[in-house]
Amino acid sequence: MTLTERLRERISRAFYSHGLLCASYPIPIILFTALCILACCCPLLKLPLPGTGPVEFSTPLKDFSAPGPAPRGEPGERPEWYVGAPVAYIQQILVKATVSPWQKNLLAVDAFRSPLARVFQLVEEIRNHALRDSSGVRSLEEVCLQVTDLLPGLRKLRNLLPEHGCLLLSPGNFWQNDLERFNADPDIIKTIHQHEPKTLQTSATLKDLLFGLPGRYSGVSLSPRRRVVSYTVTLGLQRYDSRFLSSLRSRLKLLHPSPNCSLREDSVVHVHFKEEIGIAELIPLVTTYIILFAYIYFSTLL
């Protein structure tokens, strides 16, 4: 008997044994197969359904005010959801920094320890900023969005996210906005990535939230080379105060002069998050598909 014939015989025996096992224990085999399929499909539950992503709409920043009721008549360029005051206004201060000159003996952590250390001073300057004009003194506490409590799913991150007071996010939250804690951290890369999910993730991670931009654009990685580190300080505002924001921009530009500083004020981007579709809302659609497929299946048998 040749090698090919022996191999075919072994494969035939294996398939015969497998078929005999499935025929002898059909219910356990079916249950085991169903559990394997469900386990493989679990990561797909985190994928967003088509048409549920956020949509954007831009308006000029000059003379901006909250939109009123939607005008009657033919629909124009204005979307239907763009009515009334928004839940919050988001203002981000973008920071880009690098270590220069870059020495060959520097480690990967040296590329962003110094740039990240500047965020603590920047956050302190933003918190202490106040606008003084004829109407009085306005501080950040009067303009910002006040946080009263964390959502149940975020309470495990209470040491990293603001639980009370102004909604202000920055990479400094990884160290509770404490510069001494940051300087004493022997491995800031591990601190930044310790909350990164190890499974399929379609929404923003904690690193994306605190850095204010997608992680791939932050420049924080283990590669030992010179790089540009990017992050933002994100402010949540309960109302749009153009005078306060203008004074804050002027103050930051005065404290941190740079020829690459950009103060473009072109437009306001409005982001609308659609309501999530729950499983209960999909039951009628799934039932319709089951009835339709059953009708087609039994029609072919007749």
Summary of the structure (lengths in Angstrom):
residues: 302
radius of gyration: 28.4
end to end distance: 49.2
largest distance: 102.7
contacts: 651
relative contact order: 0.15
helix: 45%
strand: 15%
